[in-house]
Structures are given as C-alpha cells and as structure tokens.
C-alpha cells in the first residue's frame, strides 16, 4: 500500500517543472524533499525559513538533512514578530505564522522561477485538533503531496526509512512560539528563554520534551519513558538552578508527560484559563 502511495507522490512531483519544498528538517518535509529530489533532481529545492521561532539546533538539523538527501538547500529570513497579530498570540497564531512563512517561500520560489511550493502536511494532520496553519496552506494554494496521496504520519516514517533518512524517528518539533500559552504575548525574550531551556534538556540527555513558558513559570514536559530521570532530587536541584539563571521564577514538572498542543485553545479552555491548573504538576521553585 505505502509503495503505491509513494509511487503516486513521486509521479505527481515528476510532472512539475520544478518545486520548492518548505523544509524544516522534520520527517514530513524531509520526506517531501527526498521524493522531490528523486523525481526532479536539480529542479527540486528545499527552503528553510529562519526566524526567531526556529531553534538554532533545528536550523542546523535542516542543513544536515538537506545535505544527506542531496537536495539543493536555500534559506530565507523573516520575522513573525513584525506581525502584531502574531505577537498578540490568539488562537490563530499558527495561521499568521504559516501565512508569513509560506509567503516568504513563494517570494524565493518566484526569484528562482519556480511556480509550485510544497509543504509537509500529511494525511494525519487534519484530524489532530486545532490546526489553523492548515487554513494558510489552503489559502496560499501550497501543494501537499503527502496529504494529496493519503500518506499518514506512520507511512511518512516508513518512507523516511525507505530513503535511509536519519530523521525517520525524529519526534515532532513545533516552533518555539507553541510553548507560549494563547493570550500571552510572544516576545523575543520569551522565545530565547525557552530555546535556552530546551537546549539544556537536550544536553542533559532528554529526547522528547517541551518547556512551556507561563509568564515566568516554566512547565517541563518530557516523554513518559523519560519521566523517571526527571523525578529525582538531583534533577530538581539542577533544573532549579539553571532555569533561575535563565530568568524563570518557578519551574514545574508536568507529570502527565510530553504531549502536543498542551497550551492550545482547547486545553486552556478545559483548564478554565489557568495555565498551571493541572494538579499533577510538581513545582520546583527557583527562589
């Protein structure tokens, strides 16, 4: 089944004169870039948008994976913080972000004489809760070959293994603004704090995690399998000290573990607007 879907996606892209792939270096966009490169060779371009919401580690990963694929790699720079609507951080933040990001992709595609911009939306995405970014994809008429050929997230990972991509099992990594609850302004300072905090968790050996910024309170989520490593006095002491140095007033460990969308509008409504209302949170005060 997945072989026929892959063949259809490859044929689809081969029928284009050229494509530019909105490329984050995650598994979805990497698979689209690999298919496009196989189908079109030099007429396929992977393009990464640099902004304050993209962790430096993710940019480095995108460069590495593009080289791994062998696809031409371009970079464009823009700032979501130029948009008041994005900074206000309402429930449509992802719509504003995706609109700006894809617009930057179209600008570069036009410079290169390419008419088709592809993204990595897969067939599992539309059913995963509040996804306003998908509206921007539709409005700007970006082509989503994984969605068009009914390739699910599990099948994306299978195809990634087919191509030998090192990101086949890479956890999903949303932009840094997703760590800031709806209604709390997105600022460069908050984004930088979150990025530095998550860099520490990565250096301490955690694989799947998020640091959510609730206006001075850092809520740490780690994968269920990694919770035991976080439930130790040593971790509590270390994280308290280092996160205080980053400027956080308090730190909590979410005992429900890592999950996507935990500061999405639906979650916040369920918590009656109180971002740290989860009774399972274990707090590590930094003062």
N, C-alpha and C positions, 0 to 999 in steps of 0.2 A: 504493500500500500504506500509506504513512505517513498519507495523508489519511484513510483509513478508520479507522485506529487512533486518530487524533486525534479524529475524529467520535465514536467509541465512548467515548473517555475523557470527552469533553465531555458526551455524553448521560448517562453514568454519574453525573458530578458534578451535572448539572442535575436529576437525580432525587432529590437530597438536599435537605433543608430548609435546610441550611447546613453549611459545612465550615470547619475551622480547619486551615491548612496549616503544618506545621513548616518554617519558612522560614529558610534560612541565607544566601540571596542567591546561592548557586551555581546552575549552569544547571539542575540537576534540579528543585530546589524552586521555582525561578523559573518553570519551565515549568508545573509543577503549579499554582502560584498564578495564572499567566496564564490557564490553562484554566478554573480555578475562577471567576476573576473574570468571564470571558466567559460562563460558564454560569449563574452565580448573582448576579452584580452585588454589591450591598451585603451579601448573605448569605455572602460569602466573606471570610475573614480570614486574613492571613498573620501568623505569630507567630514572632519571633526570640527564642531563649533566650540571655541574656547570662550569661557565666561567665568564670572565669579562663582557660579553654582557647580562648576565642574572641578572635582578634586584633582590636584596635580597628579596623583597616582593613577587616576583614570585616564588622563591625557597620555601619560607615559605608556599605559597599557594599550591604548588605541594605536599609538605609534608602533609599538612592538608587534601587535597582532596584524596590522596592515602589512608590515614587512614579512611576517610569517605567511600571509596569504599571497603576497607578491603583487598586490594591487597598488596602483598609484594613490598616494595619500596627500590630500590638501587640508589646510586648516584655515578657518575663518574666525575672526574675533568680534564679539558683540557684547553688550551688557544688558541683562534683564533689568538691572537697577535703573536704567534710563526710563523705564515704564512705571508711571505712578500706579497703574492698575496692578502690575506685578508686585510692587513693593507693598501695597495695601494688603495683599495676601488673602483675598477672599476665596470662595470655593472654586473659582475659575482660574486660580493662579497658573495651573498647568496649561490651560488654554492659552493664556497670554505668553507664557514661556515658549510653548511649542510653535505658536504663530511667529514669534520673533526668530526662533531658531531655524524653522523651515524657510522663512523669508530670506535669511542670510544664506541658506543653501541654494535657493533659487538665484540669488544675486551671483554667487560664484558659478553656478551652472551656466547662467547666461554669459558670463565672461568667457567660459570655456566652450561656448557654442553647443551646450547640451540642453535638451528640452525636457528630459524626464528626470525627476528627483524621486528616489525610492526611500522608504523608511522600513523599520524592522517590526512594525505591528504584525503580530501573529494571530492565528485563529482563536487562541485562548483569551486574548486581551479584551474583546468587547464584553465578555461576561464577568469581568473582575471588578465589579463595584464602580465607584465614581471615577470616570476616566475622561475628564473634559479635554485632555490633549488630543483625543481621537477626533473631536469636532474640528480642531485646527487642521488635522491631516486631511479630513474630508473637504473642508472649505478651500484649502490651497491645492487640492487635487494631486497630492503626492500619491505615488503608486506604492502599494503594499503587497509585494508578491507573495509573502508568506500567508497573509490573510486571503488574498485572491485565490490561492490554491489550497486553502483549508489546511494549512500546516500548523499544527498545535505546538505549544511550548515543548512538550515531551518529544515531539518529532523534530523540532528545531535542534534540540540537544543531540538527537540521534544523527541528524545530518551533519552537525558540527563534528561528531566523532568520525563520520564518514570522510570528512575533509582533513581529519587529524588536527583540528583546531585546539589549542591549549585552553581555550575558554569554554569548552564543551560543558563543563560542570560548574562554571563560574556562577556564584549567586547573583541575583538581580541587584543592580545598583542604581537607584533613583538619584536625581540631582540633589545637591545639598539643601535646597530650599524645602524639600519634602520633610526635613527634620524639624521644621518650624510650624507650630500649630496655626491653623487658619485663624486670621484676625490679628495675629502678632506680626508687626512689620518685618519684612525681610530686609536686613541691612548687611553691609559688607562685614561689619564686626561680628555679627552672629554667625554668618557663613564661615568666617575664618575660624572662630572658636570651635564650631562643630567639626570642621575639617581637621584641625589640630588634635581634637579629642579622639576622633576616629583613627587618626594616624597612630596615636598611642595604643589603641586597642589592637590595631594590626601588628604593631611592633611587639605587643605582649602575647601574640600568638593566636588571637581570635580570628575566626574565618568569616562568620556571618553575624553581622551586628549593625546597630544604628545607635547614634547618640541624638536624642530628641531634646531640643532647647525650649524649655517652657519659661522664658523670660528670667534667666538666671538659674533655673533648676535644670540640671542635665539628667535626663532619664535614659539609662543604658538598657538596650535590648541586645541579647546575644542568643544564638541558636540553642534550642533545647539541649542538644548534646554537649554544649559548652557551658551550660549553667553551673555545673559543679565547680568549674575553675573560677567562676566569679563569686561563688558563695563561700569565700574563705576570708578570714581576718586579714591575711596578707594582701589580698586584692582590695578589700575595703580600705585599708590604710593607704595603699599605693594610689588608688584612684582618687581618694580624698585629697591627697597632697598635690597630685599633678593637675587635677581639674580645678583646684583652687588657684593654682598658678596661672591657669588659662583664663580665669575670671569668673568661673561659676560659683554661685553662693552655696548651692546644695547639689548633691548627686543622689539619684535613686537608681536601684536596680529593679527592672520590671520582671517579676517572677513568672509572668506569662511567656516571656521569651520573645525572640525576634518574630515580627510579623509585619507584612506590608500594610501601608495605609492606616497605621495606628494613630495618626493625627489627622486623618481625613475628616470631612464634614460629618459623615455618618457616625464615626467613633466619638467625636466631640459632642454630638447631639445626645448620644447614649449616656455620656458622662455628665450631662447637664451643664456643659460648658466649663467644667472644672478639669483642666488637663492632667492633674496629678491625683485624680479621684480614685484610681484603682487601689483597693485595699491590699492588693498583693505586692505593692511596691515596698521594697526595703530601702530606707533612706540612709545615705551616708552624708551627714552634714559636713560642710567644708570649713565651718567656723568653730 
